[in-house]
Amino acid sequence: MYILGDRQMLDLMILEILREYSDENHRLTQQQIIRYLKANYDVECDRRTVKSYVEKLQNMETDLGIKVHIDDGRRGYYIDSFFNDAELRMLIDSVLCSKNLTAEQSGKIIAKLKNLGNKYFSPMVSHVHNLSRMHKGKSSELIEVVSCLNDAISRGRKVSFNYNSYDVGFELKPRRREKYIVNPYQMAVANGFYYLIGNLDKYDDISHYRIDKITNIRVLEDEPVKPMNLVKGLEHGLNLPKHMAEHIYMYSGGTVNAQIDVPLDMMNELVDWFGTDFQIMSKKKERMVIRVTCNRQALIYWSLQYGPFAEVLSPDSLRDEIKAEIEKMHEKYQR
């Protein structure tokens, strides 16, 4: 029997229950709504009253800006959230990667964004980290890909997809005919692009994929993800800040310990690229020597970019590779 004095409050109570506990994959029956009313608000009512009020909410769709779905009570009721999970994740990413917000400000805004999702959303965002500015991807499938990867990572399943490159007509074309079978472990933003950190299933090392270049993605429901401890570099799990500092351009491959001679006034650039994960070995006049651990190919690229200011001192093998690249460039500009 319904004993609530203010009937208008029942609208809000049922709406809040649907917002908190329902989505397309978690539909509520009339009986479940009745139980939540009793548990959360100490309100009692019958199934006919619940049905009547849910139908009323459905007719208020325009005013509320939400859509209440009704399936005659057989499979239950649910509402569309203001944002789907992938959209909320990307909003949280944009806050985390902002250079204008303090950690405290970001935390407050993120808490508000999390509250826009239901109770199933918060546990799904623990494996998303962002360390740079968000890239405005042009791929029409970006939201779908992020949502699919979110699902696969949460449930520990492999994914298959086409990985693409741009052709001369500025169109994305698959790099090969067969699909990539990948074990997805983490998503992160670096250098303005959204990346998947994972493992190409037929190999045993780490690989990175630009998410805006992924199309035709599918979760492989019957294929559990490969354990991280079977992947080289992930034997002890994924330390994301360390991984990102060592993969400044998100290249795959091994890392190298290097010593680099740089000017003292280059600290801003060093922190931008390597964070605080480098050591100052010595200082003399206006220069210093730092030691950094970084992806080998990325450090070659970085050294070429900052060639007028920085010199790699060791290891010798890395110096030789950089020297060879400089000689190739020199030959081109001799013509």
Solvent accessible surface area in square Angstrom, and as a share of the most:
residue,aa,sasa,rsa
1,M,169,0.75
2,Y,33,0.12
3,I,105,0.53
4,L,43,0.21
5,G,76,0.74
6,D,75,0.39
7,R,143,0.52
8,Q,138,0.61
9,M,83,0.37
10,L,0,0.00
11,D,13,0.07
12,L,104,0.52
13,M,21,0.09
14,I,0,0.00
15,L,30,0.15
16,E,68,0.30
17,I,1,0.01
18,L,0,0.00
19,R,57,0.21
20,E,48,0.22
21,Y,36,0.14
22,S,1,0.01
23,D,31,0.16
24,E,110,0.49
25,N,130,0.67
26,H,72,0.32
27,R,57,0.21
28,L,8,0.04
29,T,49,0.28
30,Q,18,0.08
31,Q,83,0.37
32,Q,58,0.26
33,I,0,0.00
34,I,26,0.13
35,R,135,0.49
36,Y,56,0.21
37,L,0,0.00
38,K,91,0.39
39,A,84,0.65
40,N,70,0.36
41,Y,78,0.30
42,D,99,0.51
43,V,6,0.04
44,E,72,0.32
45,C,8,0.05
46,D,60,0.31
47,R,143,0.52
48,R,197,0.72
49,T,23,0.13
50,V,0,0.00
51,K,87,0.37
52,S,59,0.38
53,Y,21,0.08
54,V,0,0.00
55,E,71,0.32
56,K,92,0.39
57,L,2,0.01
58,Q,65,0.29
59,N,129,0.66
60,M,60,0.27
61,E,67,0.30
62,T,128,0.74
63,D,122,0.63
64,L,54,0.27
65,G,55,0.53
66,I,12,0.06
67,K,81,0.34
68,V,0,0.00
69,H,44,0.20
70,I,46,0.23
71,D,41,0.21
72,D,96,0.50
73,G,19,0.19
74,R,178,0.65
75,R,155,0.57
76,G,1,0.01
77,Y,1,0.00
78,Y,19,0.07
79,I,5,0.03
80,D,63,0.32
81,S,41,0.27
82,F,111,0.46
83,F,75,0.31
84,N,75,0.38
85,D,50,0.26
86,A,2,0.02
87,E,65,0.29
88,L,0,0.00
89,R,2,0.01
90,M,31,0.14
91,L,65,0.32
92,I,11,0.06
93,D,0,0.00
94,S,46,0.30
95,V,18,0.10
96,L,78,0.39
97,C,11,0.07
98,S,35,0.23
99,K,150,0.63
100,N,142,0.73
101,L,58,0.29
102,T,78,0.46
103,A,94,0.73
104,E,118,0.53
105,Q,85,0.38
106,S,11,0.07
107,G,40,0.38
108,K,121,0.51
109,I,64,0.33
110,I,21,0.11
111,A,52,0.40
112,K,141,0.60
113,L,25,0.13
114,K,70,0.29
115,N,103,0.53
116,L,62,0.31
117,G,7,0.06
118,N,13,0.07
119,K,90,0.38
120,Y,60,0.23
121,F,0,0.00
122,S,52,0.33
123,P,96,0.60
124,M,42,0.19
125,V,19,0.11
126,S,84,0.54
127,H,30,0.13
128,V,13,0.07
129,H,72,0.32
130,N,10,0.05
131,L,90,0.45
132,S,25,0.16
133,R,160,0.59
134,M,33,0.15
135,H,58,0.26
136,K,167,0.71
137,G,26,0.25
138,K,184,0.78
139,S,23,0.15
140,S,117,0.75
141,E,46,0.20
142,L,16,0.08
143,I,66,0.33
144,E,103,0.46
145,V,0,0.00
146,V,0,0.00
147,S,47,0.31
148,C,23,0.14
149,L,0,0.00
150,N,4,0.02
151,D,49,0.25
152,A,0,0.00
153,I,26,0.13
154,S,55,0.35
155,R,101,0.37
156,G,23,0.22
157,R,68,0.25
158,K,29,0.12
159,V,0,0.00
160,S,4,0.02
161,F,0,0.00
162,N,16,0.08
163,Y,15,0.06
164,N,3,0.02
165,S,41,0.27
166,Y,110,0.42
167,D,54,0.28
168,V,153,0.88
169,G,46,0.44
170,F,172,0.72
171,E,101,0.45
172,L,46,0.23
173,K,105,0.45
174,P,71,0.44
175,R,129,0.47
176,R,65,0.24
177,R,235,0.86
178,E,103,0.46
179,K,79,0.33
180,Y,23,0.09
181,I,60,0.30
182,V,0,0.00
183,N,0,0.00
184,P,4,0.03
185,Y,16,0.06
186,Q,18,0.08
187,M,0,0.00
188,A,0,0.00
189,V,0,0.00
190,A,9,0.07
191,N,63,0.32
192,G,15,0.15
193,F,57,0.24
194,Y,8,0.03
195,Y,22,0.08
196,L,0,0.00
197,I,0,0.00
198,G,0,0.00
199,N,0,0.00
200,L,22,0.11
201,D,40,0.21
202,K,133,0.56
203,Y,119,0.45
204,D,66,0.34
205,D,65,0.34
206,I,20,0.10
207,S,17,0.11
208,H,19,0.08
209,Y,9,0.03
210,R,42,0.15
211,I,0,0.00
212,D,10,0.05
213,K,32,0.13
214,I,0,0.00
215,T,21,0.12
216,N,84,0.43
217,I,18,0.09
218,R,144,0.52
219,V,15,0.09
220,L,12,0.06
221,E,95,0.42
222,D,135,0.70
223,E,69,0.31
224,P,89,0.56
225,V,37,0.22
226,K,37,0.16
227,P,74,0.46
228,M,57,0.26
229,N,96,0.49
230,L,112,0.56
231,V,1,0.01
232,K,125,0.53
233,G,57,0.55
234,L,1,0.01
235,E,85,0.38
236,H,186,0.83
237,G,34,0.32
238,L,35,0.18
239,N,89,0.46
240,L,8,0.04
241,P,88,0.55
242,K,107,0.45
243,H,12,0.05
244,M,14,0.06
245,A,14,0.11
246,E,20,0.09
247,H,10,0.04
248,I,8,0.04
249,Y,35,0.13
250,M,10,0.05
251,Y,78,0.30
252,S,53,0.34
253,G,51,0.49
254,G,55,0.53
255,T,64,0.37
256,V,15,0.09
257,N,100,0.51
258,A,0,0.00
259,Q,59,0.26
260,I,0,0.00
261,D,26,0.14
262,V,0,0.00
263,P,22,0.14
264,L,61,0.30
265,D,124,0.64
266,M,8,0.04
267,M,70,0.31
268,N,116,0.60
269,E,64,0.29
270,L,0,0.00
271,V,62,0.36
272,D,108,0.56
273,W,55,0.19
274,F,1,0.00
275,G,30,0.28
276,T,118,0.68
277,D,83,0.43
278,F,26,0.11
279,Q,99,0.44
280,I,79,0.40
281,M,84,0.37
282,S,59,0.38
283,K,138,0.59
284,K,152,0.64
285,K,183,0.77
286,E,136,0.61
287,R,91,0.33
288,M,4,0.02
289,V,25,0.14
290,I,0,0.00
291,R,95,0.35
292,V,3,0.02
293,T,49,0.29
294,C,0,0.00
295,N,1,0.00
296,R,69,0.25
297,Q,93,0.41
298,A,0,0.00
299,L,0,0.00
300,I,8,0.04
301,Y,107,0.41
302,W,0,0.00
303,S,9,0.06
304,L,57,0.28
305,Q,90,0.40
306,Y,32,0.12
307,G,41,0.39
308,P,112,0.71
309,F,115,0.48
310,A,14,0.11
311,E,85,0.38
312,V,9,0.05
313,L,66,0.33
314,S,38,0.25
315,P,39,0.25
316,D,102,0.53
317,S,59,0.38
318,L,0,0.00
319,R,91,0.33
320,D,89,0.46
321,E,67,0.30
322,I,17,0.09
323,K,122,0.52
324,A,44,0.34
325,E,61,0.27
326,I,90,0.46
327,E,87,0.39
328,K,113,0.48
329,M,94,0.42
330,H,108,0.48
331,E,113,0.50
332,K,124,0.53
333,Y,182,0.69
334,Q,127,0.57
335,R,223,0.81
